[in-house]
Amino acid sequence: MGEVVEIQGTWPLADDRAQGFAEPRVEPVYTVRFPAGALWGPPGGHWVQVELWESYLEVVA
């Protein structure tokens, strides 16, 4: 589970561009941070930030 820390604007979806679609989908891109320990296990203590397109994310209650 990560935390959205910033919205980077809207950009063509990288998957669509890589497949050569003439009109790739355009989606918001978010900077999301994850605790490193949640991704790779202990020891943690730091964060990892990545930019992800909206369709890669899902809302968690």
SEZALO-912797 format. One record per atom (N, C-alpha, C, O): residue number from 1; residue in one letter; chain; atom name; z, y, x. Coordinates in steps of 0.1 Angstrom, whole numbers, always signed. Each point is the difference from the previous one (the first is absolute). Layout:
BEGIN
nr=NUM; rest=a; kette=A; atom=CA; z=Z; y=Y; x=X .
...
//
This chain:
BEGIN
nr=1; rest=m; kette=A; atom=N; z=+0; y=-12; x=+9 .
nr=1; rest=m; kette=A; atom=CA; z=+0; y=+12; x=-9 .
nr=1; rest=m; kette=A; atom=C; z=+0; y=+12; x=+9 .
nr=1; rest=m; kette=A; atom=O; z=+8; y=+1; x=+10 .
nr=2; rest=g; kette=A; atom=N; z=-16; y=+9; x=-13 .
nr=2; rest=g; kette=A; atom=CA; z=-1; y=+12; x=+8 .
nr=2; rest=g; kette=A; atom=C; z=+2; y=+12; x=-9 .
nr=2; rest=g; kette=A; atom=O; z=+3; y=+0; x=-12 .
nr=3; rest=e; kette=A; atom=N; z=-3; y=+12; x=+19 .
nr=3; rest=e; kette=A; atom=CA; z=+2; y=+13; x=-6 .
nr=3; rest=e; kette=A; atom=C; z=-12; y=+9; x=+2 .
nr=3; rest=e; kette=A; atom=O; z=-3; y=+2; x=+12 .
nr=4; rest=v; kette=A; atom=N; z=-2; y=+4; x=-22 .
nr=4; rest=v; kette=A; atom=CA; z=-11; y=+9; x=+2 .
nr=4; rest=v; kette=A; atom=C; z=+6; y=+13; x=+5 .
nr=4; rest=v; kette=A; atom=O; z=+9; y=+6; x=-6 .
nr=5; rest=v; kette=A; atom=N; z=-14; y=-1; x=+17 .
nr=5; rest=v; kette=A; atom=CA; z=+5; y=+12; x=+6 .
nr=5; rest=v; kette=A; atom=C; z=-9; y=+12; x=+0 .
nr=5; rest=v; kette=A; atom=O; z=+4; y=+11; x=+2 .
nr=6; rest=e; kette=A; atom=N; z=-17; y=-14; x=-5 .
nr=6; rest=e; kette=A; atom=CA; z=-10; y=+11; x=+0 .
nr=6; rest=e; kette=A; atom=C; z=-13; y=-5; x=-7 .
nr=6; rest=e; kette=A; atom=O; z=-4; y=-12; x=+1 .
nr=7; rest=i; kette=A; atom=N; z=-3; y=+21; x=-7 .
nr=7; rest=i; kette=A; atom=CA; z=-13; y=-3; x=-6 .
nr=7; rest=i; kette=A; atom=C; z=-10; y=+7; x=+10 .
nr=7; rest=i; kette=A; atom=O; z=+1; y=+12; x=+3 .
nr=8; rest=q; kette=A; atom=N; z=-11; y=-20; x=+1 .
nr=8; rest=q; kette=A; atom=CA; z=-10; y=+5; x=+10 .
nr=8; rest=q; kette=A; atom=C; z=-13; y=+6; x=-6 .
nr=8; rest=q; kette=A; atom=O; z=-8; y=+4; x=+7 .
nr=9; rest=g; kette=A; atom=N; z=+7; y=-5; x=-20 .
nr=9; rest=g; kette=A; atom=CA; z=-12; y=+5; x=-7 .
nr=9; rest=g; kette=A; atom=C; z=-8; y=-12; x=-4 .
nr=9; rest=g; kette=A; atom=O; z=+6; y=-12; x=-1 .
nr=10; rest=t; kette=A; atom=N; z=-18; y=+14; x=-3 .
nr=10; rest=t; kette=A; atom=CA; z=-8; y=-12; x=-5 .
nr=10; rest=t; kette=A; atom=C; z=-12; y=-3; x=+10 .
nr=10; rest=t; kette=A; atom=O; z=-5; y=+10; x=+6 .
nr=11; rest=w; kette=A; atom=N; z=+3; y=-22; x=-4 .
nr=11; rest=w; kette=A; atom=CA; z=-10; y=-5; x=+10 .
nr=11; rest=w; kette=A; atom=C; z=-8; y=-12; x=-6 .
nr=11; rest=w; kette=A; atom=O; z=+6; y=-7; x=-8 .
nr=12; rest=p; kette=A; atom=N; z=-18; y=+5; x=+13 .
nr=12; rest=p; kette=A; atom=CA; z=-7; y=-12; x=-4 .
nr=12; rest=p; kette=A; atom=C; z=+7; y=-13; x=+5 .
nr=12; rest=p; kette=A; atom=O; z=+6; y=+0; x=+11 .
nr=13; rest=l; kette=A; atom=N; z=-5; y=-10; x=-20 .
nr=13; rest=l; kette=A; atom=CA; z=+7; y=-12; x=+3 .
nr=13; rest=l; kette=A; atom=C; z=-7; y=-7; x=+12 .
nr=13; rest=l; kette=A; atom=O; z=-12; y=-3; x=+0 .
nr=14; rest=a; kette=A; atom=N; z=+20; y=+0; x=+10 .
nr=14; rest=a; kette=A; atom=CA; z=-5; y=-6; x=+13 .
nr=14; rest=a; kette=A; atom=C; z=-7; y=-13; x=-3 .
nr=14; rest=a; kette=A; atom=O; z=-10; y=-3; x=+6 .
nr=15; rest=d; kette=A; atom=N; z=+15; y=-5; x=-15 .
nr=15; rest=d; kette=A; atom=CA; z=-6; y=-13; x=-3 .
nr=15; rest=d; kette=A; atom=C; z=-14; y=+1; x=-5 .
nr=15; rest=d; kette=A; atom=O; z=-9; y=-7; x=+4 .
nr=16; rest=d; kette=A; atom=N; z=+7; y=+17; x=-13 .
nr=16; rest=d; kette=A; atom=CA; z=-13; y=+2; x=-6 .
nr=16; rest=d; kette=A; atom=C; z=-10; y=+5; x=+11 .
nr=16; rest=d; kette=A; atom=O; z=-11; y=-4; x=+0 .
nr=17; rest=r; kette=A; atom=N; z=+16; y=+13; x=+8 .
nr=17; rest=r; kette=A; atom=CA; z=-9; y=+6; x=+11 .
nr=17; rest=r; kette=A; atom=C; z=-4; y=-11; x=+10 .
nr=17; rest=r; kette=A; atom=O; z=-11; y=-1; x=+4 .
nr=18; rest=a; kette=A; atom=N; z=+20; y=-8; x=-1 .
nr=18; rest=a; kette=A; atom=CA; z=-2; y=-11; x=+9 .
nr=18; rest=a; kette=A; atom=C; z=-11; y=-10; x=-5 .
nr=18; rest=a; kette=A; atom=O; z=-8; y=-6; x=+7 .
nr=19; rest=q; kette=A; atom=N; z=+8; y=+5; x=-21 .
nr=19; rest=q; kette=A; atom=CA; z=-10; y=-9; x=-6 .
nr=19; rest=q; kette=A; atom=C; z=-13; y=+7; x=-3 .
nr=19; rest=q; kette=A; atom=O; z=-9; y=-6; x=-5 .
nr=20; rest=g; kette=A; atom=N; z=+8; y=+19; x=+9 .
nr=20; rest=g; kette=A; atom=CA; z=-12; y=+7; x=-1 .
nr=20; rest=g; kette=A; atom=C; z=-4; y=+5; x=-14 .
nr=20; rest=g; kette=A; atom=O; z=-11; y=+3; x=-3 .
nr=21; rest=f; kette=A; atom=N; z=+21; y=-2; x=-6 .
nr=21; rest=f; kette=A; atom=CA; z=-3; y=+5; x=-13 .
nr=21; rest=f; kette=A; atom=C; z=-5; y=+15; x=+0 .
nr=21; rest=f; kette=A; atom=O; z=+6; y=+8; x=+7 .
nr=22; rest=a; kette=A; atom=N; z=-16; y=-6; x=-14 .
nr=22; rest=a; kette=A; atom=CA; z=-6; y=+14; x=+0 .
nr=22; rest=a; kette=A; atom=C; z=+9; y=+10; x=-5 .
nr=22; rest=a; kette=A; atom=O; z=+0; y=+12; x=+5 .
nr=23; rest=e; kette=A; atom=N; z=+8; y=-15; x=-15 .
nr=23; rest=e; kette=A; atom=CA; z=+10; y=+9; x=-6 .
nr=23; rest=e; kette=A; atom=C; z=+14; y=-7; x=+0 .
nr=23; rest=e; kette=A; atom=O; z=+4; y=-5; x=-10 .
nr=24; rest=p; kette=A; atom=N; z=+3; y=+6; x=+21 .
nr=24; rest=p; kette=A; atom=CA; z=+13; y=-6; x=+1 .
nr=24; rest=p; kette=A; atom=C; z=+10; y=+7; x=-9 .
nr=24; rest=p; kette=A; atom=O; z=-1; y=+12; x=-3 .
nr=25; rest=r; kette=A; atom=N; z=+11; y=-20; x=-2 .
nr=25; rest=r; kette=A; atom=CA; z=+10; y=+6; x=-9 .
nr=25; rest=r; kette=A; atom=C; z=+8; y=+10; x=+9 .
nr=25; rest=r; kette=A; atom=O; z=+2; y=-2; x=+12 .
nr=26; rest=v; kette=A; atom=N; z=+2; y=+13; x=-19 .
nr=26; rest=v; kette=A; atom=CA; z=+9; y=+10; x=+7 .
nr=26; rest=v; kette=A; atom=C; z=+13; y=-1; x=-6 .
nr=26; rest=v; kette=A; atom=O; z=+2; y=+1; x=-13 .
nr=27; rest=e; kette=A; atom=N; z=+9; y=-2; x=+21 .
nr=27; rest=e; kette=A; atom=CA; z=+13; y=-2; x=-5 .
nr=27; rest=e; kette=A; atom=C; z=+10; y=+9; x=+9 .
nr=27; rest=e; kette=A; atom=O; z=-3; y=+4; x=+11 .
nr=28; rest=p; kette=A; atom=N; z=+14; y=-1; x=-17 .
nr=28; rest=p; kette=A; atom=CA; z=+11; y=+7; x=+8 .
nr=28; rest=p; kette=A; atom=C; z=+5; y=-9; x=+11 .
nr=28; rest=p; kette=A; atom=O; z=+0; y=-12; x=-2 .
nr=29; rest=v; kette=A; atom=N; z=+3; y=+18; x=+13 .
nr=29; rest=v; kette=A; atom=CA; z=+6; y=-7; x=+12 .
nr=29; rest=v; kette=A; atom=C; z=+14; y=+5; x=+2 .
nr=29; rest=v; kette=A; atom=O; z=+2; y=+12; x=+0 .
nr=30; rest=y; kette=A; atom=N; z=+7; y=-21; x=+2 .
nr=30; rest=y; kette=A; atom=CA; z=+14; y=+3; x=+1 .
nr=30; rest=y; kette=A; atom=C; z=+5; y=-4; x=+14 .
nr=30; rest=y; kette=A; atom=O; z=-3; y=-11; x=+5 .
nr=31; rest=t; kette=A; atom=N; z=+12; y=+19; x=+1 .
nr=31; rest=t; kette=A; atom=CA; z=+8; y=-5; x=+11 .
nr=31; rest=t; kette=A; atom=C; z=+12; y=-6; x=-5 .
nr=31; rest=t; kette=A; atom=O; z=+8; y=+5; x=-8 .
nr=32; rest=v; kette=A; atom=N; z=-6; y=-18; x=+11 .
nr=32; rest=v; kette=A; atom=CA; z=+11; y=-8; x=-4 .
nr=32; rest=v; kette=A; atom=C; z=+8; y=-5; x=+12 .
nr=32; rest=v; kette=A; atom=O; z=-6; y=-5; x=+9 .
nr=33; rest=r; kette=A; atom=N; z=+19; y=+6; x=-10 .
nr=33; rest=r; kette=A; atom=CA; z=+8; y=-5; x=+11 .
nr=33; rest=r; kette=A; atom=C; z=+8; y=-12; x=-4 .
nr=33; rest=r; kette=A; atom=O; z=+5; y=-1; x=-12 .
nr=34; rest=f; kette=A; atom=N; z=-4; y=-8; x=+21 .
nr=34; rest=f; kette=A; atom=CA; z=+7; y=-13; x=-2 .
nr=34; rest=f; kette=A; atom=C; z=+11; y=-1; x=+11 .
nr=34; rest=f; kette=A; atom=O; z=-3; y=+3; x=+12 .
nr=35; rest=p; kette=A; atom=N; z=+15; y=-9; x=-15 .
nr=35; rest=p; kette=A; atom=CA; z=+9; y=-3; x=+10 .
nr=35; rest=p; kette=A; atom=C; z=-6; y=-11; x=+9 .
nr=35; rest=p; kette=A; atom=O; z=-4; y=-10; x=-6 .
nr=36; rest=a; kette=A; atom=N; z=+4; y=+11; x=+19 .
nr=36; rest=a; kette=A; atom=CA; z=-6; y=-10; x=+9 .
nr=36; rest=a; kette=A; atom=C; z=+6; y=-13; x=-2 .
nr=36; rest=a; kette=A; atom=O; z=-7; y=-10; x=+0 .
nr=37; rest=g; kette=A; atom=N; z=+20; y=+9; x=-2 .
nr=37; rest=g; kette=A; atom=CA; z=+7; y=-12; x=-2 .
nr=37; rest=g; kette=A; atom=C; z=-5; y=-8; x=-13 .
nr=37; rest=g; kette=A; atom=O; z=+1; y=-12; x=+0 .
nr=38; rest=a; kette=A; atom=N; z=-5; y=+19; x=-10 .
nr=38; rest=a; kette=A; atom=CA; z=-5; y=-6; x=-12 .
nr=38; rest=a; kette=A; atom=C; z=-14; y=-6; x=+2 .
nr=38; rest=a; kette=A; atom=O; z=-4; y=-10; x=-7 .
nr=39; rest=l; kette=A; atom=N; z=-3; y=+15; x=+17 .
nr=39; rest=l; kette=A; atom=CA; z=-13; y=-6; x=+3 .
nr=39; rest=l; kette=A; atom=C; z=+0; y=-11; x=+10 .
nr=39; rest=l; kette=A; atom=O; z=-7; y=-10; x=-2 .
nr=40; rest=w; kette=A; atom=N; z=+15; y=+11; x=+12 .
nr=40; rest=w; kette=A; atom=CA; z=+0; y=-9; x=+11 .
nr=40; rest=w; kette=A; atom=C; z=+14; y=-7; x=+3 .
nr=40; rest=w; kette=A; atom=O; z=+1; y=-8; x=+9 .
nr=41; rest=g; kette=A; atom=N; z=+9; y=+12; x=-17 .
nr=41; rest=g; kette=A; atom=CA; z=+13; y=-6; x=+2 .
nr=41; rest=g; kette=A; atom=C; z=+8; y=+7; x=+10 .
nr=41; rest=g; kette=A; atom=O; z=-5; y=+9; x=+7 .
nr=42; rest=p; kette=A; atom=N; z=+18; y=-13; x=-5 .
nr=42; rest=p; kette=A; atom=CA; z=+8; y=+7; x=+9 .
nr=42; rest=p; kette=A; atom=C; z=-5; y=-1; x=+14 .
nr=42; rest=p; kette=A; atom=O; z=-7; y=-10; x=+3 .
nr=43; rest=p; kette=A; atom=N; z=+10; y=+19; x=+7 .
nr=43; rest=p; kette=A; atom=CA; z=+8; y=+12; x=-3 .
nr=43; rest=p; kette=A; atom=C; z=-9; y=+11; x=-6 .
nr=43; rest=p; kette=A; atom=O; z=-12; y=+1; x=+3 .
nr=44; rest=g; kette=A; atom=N; z=+18; y=+6; x=-11 .
nr=44; rest=g; kette=A; atom=CA; z=-7; y=+12; x=-7 .
nr=44; rest=g; kette=A; atom=C; z=+4; y=+13; x=+7 .
nr=44; rest=g; kette=A; atom=O; z=+0; y=+1; x=+12 .
nr=45; rest=g; kette=A; atom=N; z=+3; y=+8; x=-21 .
nr=45; rest=g; kette=A; atom=CA; z=+5; y=+13; x=+5 .
nr=45; rest=g; kette=A; atom=C; z=-11; y=+11; x=+1 .
nr=45; rest=g; kette=A; atom=O; z=+3; y=+11; x=+4 .
nr=46; rest=h; kette=A; atom=N; z=-15; y=-15; x=-7 .
nr=46; rest=h; kette=A; atom=CA; z=-11; y=+11; x=+1 .
nr=46; rest=h; kette=A; atom=C; z=-9; y=-3; x=-12 .
nr=46; rest=h; kette=A; atom=O; z=+1; y=-10; x=-7 .
nr=47; rest=w; kette=A; atom=N; z=-10; y=+19; x=+5 .
nr=47; rest=w; kette=A; atom=CA; z=-10; y=+0; x=-11 .
nr=47; rest=w; kette=A; atom=C; z=-14; y=-2; x=+5 .
nr=47; rest=w; kette=A; atom=O; z=-3; y=+4; x=+11 .
nr=48; rest=v; kette=A; atom=N; z=-6; y=-9; x=-20 .
nr=48; rest=v; kette=A; atom=CA; z=-14; y=-1; x=+3 .
nr=48; rest=v; kette=A; atom=C; z=-7; y=+8; x=-12 .
nr=48; rest=v; kette=A; atom=O; z=+4; y=-2; x=-11 .
nr=49; rest=q; kette=A; atom=N; z=-13; y=+11; x=+15 .
nr=49; rest=q; kette=A; atom=CA; z=-7; y=+7; x=-10 .
nr=49; rest=q; kette=A; atom=C; z=-15; y=-3; x=+0 .
nr=49; rest=q; kette=A; atom=O; z=-6; y=-2; x=+11 .
nr=50; rest=v; kette=A; atom=N; z=+0; y=+0; x=-23 .
nr=50; rest=v; kette=A; atom=CA; z=-14; y=-4; x=-1 .
nr=50; rest=v; kette=A; atom=C; z=-6; y=+9; x=-11 .
nr=50; rest=v; kette=A; atom=O; z=+7; y=+4; x=-9 .
nr=51; rest=e; kette=A; atom=N; z=-20; y=-2; x=+10 .
nr=51; rest=e; kette=A; atom=CA; z=-8; y=+6; x=-11 .
nr=51; rest=e; kette=A; atom=C; z=-6; y=-11; x=-8 .
nr=51; rest=e; kette=A; atom=O; z=-7; y=-8; x=+5 .
nr=52; rest=l; kette=A; atom=N; z=+9; y=+9; x=-18 .
nr=52; rest=l; kette=A; atom=CA; z=-5; y=-11; x=-10 .
nr=52; rest=l; kette=A; atom=C; z=-6; y=+7; x=-12 .
nr=52; rest=l; kette=A; atom=O; z=+4; y=+10; x=-5 .
nr=53; rest=w; kette=A; atom=N; z=-16; y=-16; x=+1 .
nr=53; rest=w; kette=A; atom=CA; z=-7; y=+4; x=-12 .
nr=53; rest=w; kette=A; atom=C; z=+9; y=-4; x=-12 .
nr=53; rest=w; kette=A; atom=O; z=+7; y=-10; x=+0 .
nr=54; rest=e; kette=A; atom=N; z=-9; y=+18; x=-11 .
nr=54; rest=e; kette=A; atom=CA; z=+8; y=-3; x=-12 .
nr=54; rest=e; kette=A; atom=C; z=-2; y=-14; x=-5 .
nr=54; rest=e; kette=A; atom=O; z=+10; y=-6; x=-5 .
nr=55; rest=s; kette=A; atom=N; z=-21; y=+0; x=+6 .
nr=55; rest=s; kette=A; atom=CA; z=-2; y=-13; x=-6 .
nr=55; rest=s; kette=A; atom=C; z=+7; y=-11; x=+8 .
nr=55; rest=s; kette=A; atom=O; z=+1; y=-11; x=-4 .
nr=56; rest=y; kette=A; atom=N; z=+4; y=+14; x=+16 .
nr=56; rest=y; kette=A; atom=CA; z=+8; y=-9; x=+9 .
nr=56; rest=y; kette=A; atom=C; z=+14; y=+0; x=-4 .
nr=56; rest=y; kette=A; atom=O; z=+8; y=-9; x=+4 .
nr=57; rest=l; kette=A; atom=N; z=-4; y=+18; x=-13 .
nr=57; rest=l; kette=A; atom=CA; z=+15; y=+2; x=-3 .
nr=57; rest=l; kette=A; atom=C; z=+3; y=-5; x=-15 .
nr=57; rest=l; kette=A; atom=O; z=-9; y=+0; x=-8 .
nr=58; rest=e; kette=A; atom=N; z=+21; y=-3; x=+6 .
nr=58; rest=e; kette=A; atom=CA; z=+5; y=-3; x=-13 .
nr=58; rest=e; kette=A; atom=C; z=+14; y=+7; x=-2 .
nr=58; rest=e; kette=A; atom=O; z=+8; y=+0; x=+10 .
nr=59; rest=v; kette=A; atom=N; z=-5; y=+4; x=-22 .
nr=59; rest=v; kette=A; atom=CA; z=+12; y=+7; x=-3 .
nr=59; rest=v; kette=A; atom=C; z=+11; y=-11; x=-1 .
nr=59; rest=v; kette=A; atom=O; z=-2; y=-10; x=-6 .
nr=60; rest=v; kette=A; atom=N; z=+14; y=+13; x=+12 .
nr=60; rest=v; kette=A; atom=CA; z=+11; y=-9; x=-1 .
nr=60; rest=v; kette=A; atom=C; z=+11; y=+7; x=-7 .
nr=60; rest=v; kette=A; atom=O; z=+3; y=+12; x=+4 .
nr=61; rest=a; kette=A; atom=N; z=+3; y=-18; x=-14 .
nr=61; rest=a; kette=A; atom=CA; z=+11; y=+7; x=-7 .
nr=61; rest=a; kette=A; atom=C; z=+13; y=+0; x=+8 .
nr=61; rest=a; kette=A; atom=O; z=+10; y=+5; x=-5 .
//
